[in-house]
């Protein structure tokens, strides 16, 4: 196969994967209004064998580390400082999600996670890691991007804020689980405004990523994250209202402060 045809095949595969990211977003959003992934407070039987939650998070998030690092060097812009800066931001989130968060769960919780759900998440992370990493390492033309520094700086502020919200909210939830005695009403921080600030933080992170990468790949990931987490947040909110009834703060929204 000639270099030209190899490049053409690669571009075709890339754009099909990018299109897939968009095509699965709306069905995910609609499906999750009726069927919640059976882990955490929505855990239920009928989804096959399970493994410890900490191990599941490590395995299903791992493609974002190993696959991204595997394919990144093959991009034509892999030696670019701009490209590497974007990769570092992407891996920053996923190092926490793949390594730090599972270790925290292992020390403080003993819940389980269906293997079937882990495999679905693993597959999505393979797809998304390919789309995001190939864009920043091979298809983004940094030489023609005069606004990169401004967008990267602005997007990094948004991303950083979202990550702080996400991590701090997860710490609150893991801390409550470690206390034992079943689920409790989370307090402090953005929990006073919304039921799932951890999801809000993650959505904000990937909005920052979309700004930084300024690409259909980045926006597609932000869109999918929103379609995945907004219905989950609404389900969590309804669960809290049902479980705690008159105890649960009436002014809290599901995921967007004061609105939704």
C-alpha positions as semicolon CSV with decimal commas, in nm:
position;residue;x (nm);y (nm);z (nm)
1;X;0,000;0,000;0,000
2;X;0,141;0,338;-0,096
3;X;0,191;0,609;0,169
4;X;-0,087;0,813;0,005
5;X;-0,341;0,531;0,017
6;X;-0,237;0,441;0,374
7;X;-0,296;0,800;0,475
8;X;-0,635;0,796;0,303
9;X;-0,739;0,479;0,484
10;X;-0,628;0,624;0,815
11;X;-0,827;0,943;0,753
12;X;-1,134;0,739;0,660
13;X;-1,109;0,532;0,977
14;X;-1,061;0,844;1,184
15;X;-1,365;1,022;1,042
16;X;-1,581;0,711;1,082
17;X;-1,480;0,692;1,448
18;X;-1,549;1,062;1,491
19;X;-1,891;1,021;1,331
20;X;-1,961;0,727;1,562
21;X;-1,893;0,949;1,862
22;X;-2,171;1,180;1,745
23;X;-2,409;0,905;1,640
24;X;-2,407;0,737;1,981
25;X;-2,468;1,060;2,176
26;X;-2,841;1,107;2,122
27;X;-2,931;0,736;2,167
28;X;-2,729;0,739;2,491
29;X;-2,917;1,045;2,613
30;X;-3,255;0,892;2,531
31;X;-3,176;0,544;2,665
32;X;-3,049;0,673;2,998
33;X;-3,381;0,841;3,065
34;X;-3,527;0,491;3,094
35;X;-3,238;0,259;3,189
36;X;-2,976;0,363;3,441
37;X;-2,636;0,193;3,442
38;X;-2,659;-0,051;3,736
39;X;-2,381;0,067;3,964
40;X;-2,362;0,279;4,275
41;X;-2,702;0,378;4,416
42;X;-2,866;0,229;4,104
43;X;-2,709;-0,114;4,153
44;X;-2,947;-0,402;4,075
45;X;-2,929;-0,765;3,972
46;X;-2,963;-0,905;3,623
47;X;-2,648;-0,756;3,468
48;X;-2,418;-1,055;3,510
49;X;-2,109;-1,111;3,725
50;X;-1,942;-0,828;3,909
51;X;-1,594;-0,720;4,017
52;X;-1,486;-0,473;4,288
53;X;-1,565;-0,113;4,191
54;X;-1,206;0,002;4,226
55;X;-1,085;-0,267;3,984
56;X;-1,363;-0,189;3,740
57;X;-1,273;0,181;3,729
58;X;-0,907;0,097;3,676
59;X;-0,977;-0,145;3,391
60;X;-1,251;0,042;3,205
61;X;-1,066;0,377;3,213
62;X;-0,726;0,227;3,128
63;X;-0,748;0,272;2,745
64;X;-0,730;0,647;2,799
65;X;-0,377;0,593;2,929
66;X;-0,228;0,295;2,748
67;X;-0,400;0,339;2,411
68;X;-0,344;0,714;2,397
69;X;0,026;0,670;2,474
70;X;0,047;0,385;2,222
71;X;-0,088;0,577;1,922
72;X;0,030;0,929;2,004
73;X;0,391;0,883;1,877
74;X;0,262;0,787;1,530
75;X;0,109;1,131;1,471
76;X;0,289;1,376;1,246
77;X;0,270;1,645;1,518
78;X;0,370;1,422;1,810
79;X;0,686;1,630;1,867
80;X;0,490;1,957;1,875
81;X;0,480;2,130;2,215
82;X;0,120;2,233;2,146
83;X;0,017;1,878;2,072
84;X;0,198;1,746;2,379
85;X;0,035;2,013;2,597
86;X;-0,309;1,892;2,492
87;X;-0,212;1,531;2,554
88;X;-0,089;1,621;2,903
89;X;-0,424;1,782;2,988
90;X;-0,617;1,481;2,858
91;X;-0,400;1,241;3,057
92;X;-0,419;1,457;3,370
93;X;-0,789;1,384;3,406
94;X;-0,752;1,019;3,322
95;X;-0,453;0,956;3,546
96;X;-0,676;1,063;3,833
97;X;-0,970;0,858;3,706
98;X;-0,764;0,547;3,622
99;X;-0,515;0,541;3,910
100;X;-0,592;0,783;4,194
101;X;-0,970;0,738;4,213
102;X;-0,963;0,352;4,210
103;X;-0,698;0,348;4,484
104;X;-0,915;0,575;4,693
105;X;-1,214;0,346;4,639
106;X;-1,010;0,041;4,728
107;X;-0,915;0,184;5,065
108;X;-1,259;0,314;5,160
109;X;-1,537;0,117;4,987
110;X;-1,630;-0,243;4,911
111;X;-1,903;-0,203;4,647
112;X;-1,910;-0,402;4,324
113;X;-1,959;-0,321;3,957
114;X;-2,108;-0,530;3,670
115;X;-1,846;-0,654;3,425
116;X;-2,090;-0,594;3,137
117;X;-2,103;-0,222;3,214
118;X;-1,725;-0,212;3,252
119;X;-1,684;-0,363;2,905
120;X;-1,915;-0,104;2,750
121;X;-1,720;0,176;2,914
122;X;-1,390;0,015;2,807
123;X;-1,511;0,010;2,445
124;X;-1,617;0,374;2,455
125;X;-1,283;0,478;2,601
126;X;-1,099;0,297;2,323
127;X;-1,306;0,485;2,065
128;X;-1,276;0,822;2,233
129;X;-0,905;0,789;2,308
130;X;-0,842;0,717;1,943
131;X;-1,051;1,014;1,825
132;X;-0,901;1,265;2,069
133;X;-0,540;1,147;2,045
134;X;-0,530;1,119;1,668
135;X;-0,675;1,467;1,636
136;X;-0,418;1,635;1,859
137;X;-0,124;1,431;1,727
138;X;-0,200;1,405;1,355
139;X;-0,496;1,599;1,217
140;X;-0,480;1,937;1,391
141;X;-0,272;2,182;1,184
142;X;-0,106;2,387;1,456
143;X;0,089;2,596;1,207
144;X;-0,228;2,766;1,085
145;X;-0,377;2,819;1,431
146;X;-0,294;3,176;1,538
147;X;-0,537;3,164;1,832
148;X;-0,409;2,846;1,993
149;X;-0,244;3,007;2,296
150;X;-0,548;3,216;2,385
151;X;-0,791;2,926;2,347
152;X;-0,561;2,688;2,532
153;X;-0,526;2,931;2,822
154;X;-0,899;3,002;2,842
155;X;-0,991;2,637;2,802
156;X;-0,739;2,538;3,068
157;X;-0,905;2,771;3,319
158;X;-1,243;2,612;3,244
159;X;-1,096;2,261;3,253
160;X;-0,911;2,325;3,578
161;X;-1,220;2,463;3,749
162;X;-1,422;2,162;3,637
163;X;-1,159;1,917;3,757
164;X;-1,144;2,081;4,102
165;X;-1,524;2,055;4,130
166;X;-1,521;1,695;4,008
167;X;-1,242;1,576;4,239
168;X;-1,365;1,757;4,550
169;X;-1,718;1,627;4,498
170;X;-1,591;1,271;4,455
171;X;-1,397;1,309;4,780
172;X;-1,718;1,401;4,963
173;X;-1,904;1,100;4,820
174;X;-1,623;0,852;4,887
175;X;-1,591;0,989;5,240
176;X;-1,961;0,931;5,306
177;X;-1,934;0,574;5,177
178;X;-1,637;0,510;5,403
179;X;-1,846;0,603;5,707
180;X;-2,073;0,303;5,647
181;X;-2,438;0,287;5,743
182;X;-2,578;0,330;5,393
183;X;-2,627;0,636;5,179
184;X;-2,640;0,982;5,336
185;X;-2,728;1,329;5,210
186;X;-2,405;1,492;5,087
187;X;-2,335;1,840;5,219
188;X;-2,096;2,130;5,157
189;X;-1,966;2,295;4,842
190;X;-2,173;2,267;4,529
191;X;-2,375;1,988;4,689
192;X;-2,574;2,270;4,845
193;X;-2,687;2,367;4,494
194;X;-2,701;2,044;4,292
195;X;-2,728;1,672;4,361
196;X;-2,441;1,571;4,131
197;X;-2,167;1,836;4,128
198;X;-1,919;1,561;4,041
199;X;-2,095;1,520;3,706
200;X;-2,125;1,895;3,659
201;X;-1,750;1,925;3,715
202;X;-1,674;1,659;3,455
203;X;-1,899;1,825;3,198
204;X;-1,722;2,156;3,263
205;X;-1,385;1,983;3,221
206;X;-1,469;1,859;2,875
207;X;-1,618;2,194;2,777
208;X;-1,273;2,333;2,858
209;X;-1,119;2,055;2,650
210;X;-1,345;2,143;2,355
211;X;-1,228;2,504;2,380
212;X;-0,862;2,401;2,402
213;X;-0,871;2,154;2,114
214;X;-1,118;2,367;1,911
215;X;-1,224;2,065;1,713
216;X;-1,516;1,842;1,620
217;X;-1,338;1,574;1,824
218;X;-1,334;1,786;2,139
219;X;-1,690;1,908;2,097
220;X;-1,808;1,552;2,027
221;X;-1,659;1,436;2,357
222;X;-1,822;1,726;2,542
223;X;-2,154;1,643;2,376
224;X;-2,134;1,273;2,461
225;X;-2,032;1,346;2,821
226;X;-2,335;1,573;2,860
227;X;-2,567;1,315;2,704
228;X;-2,430;1,050;2,939
229;X;-2,415;1,242;3,266
230;X;-2,718;1,472;3,257
231;X;-2,971;1,182;3,263
232;X;-2,762;1,010;3,531
233;X;-2,767;1,326;3,741
234;X;-3,144;1,354;3,703
235;X;-3,184;0,991;3,812
236;X;-2,961;1,055;4,115
237;X;-3,167;1,360;4,204
238;X;-3,493;1,168;4,188
239;X;-3,338;0,886;4,392
240;X;-3,237;1,127;4,667
241;X;-3,584;1,284;4,669
242;X;-3,747;0,942;4,698
243;X;-3,510;0,802;4,961
244;X;-3,492;1,103;5,189
245;X;-3,831;1,260;5,108
246;X;-3,886;1,556;5,346
247;X;-3,519;1,558;5,457
248;X;-3,370;1,639;5,118
249;X;-3,311;2,011;5,049
250;X;-3,588;2,137;4,820
251;X;-3,375;2,409;4,663
252;X;-3,124;2,167;4,511
253;X;-3,134;2,107;4,139
254;X;-3,008;1,796;3,962
255;X;-2,695;1,927;3,788
256;X;-2,724;2,294;3,681
257;X;-2,745;2,535;3,976
258;X;-3,078;2,722;3,998
259;X;-3,199;2,578;3,665
260;X;-3,210;2,199;3,626
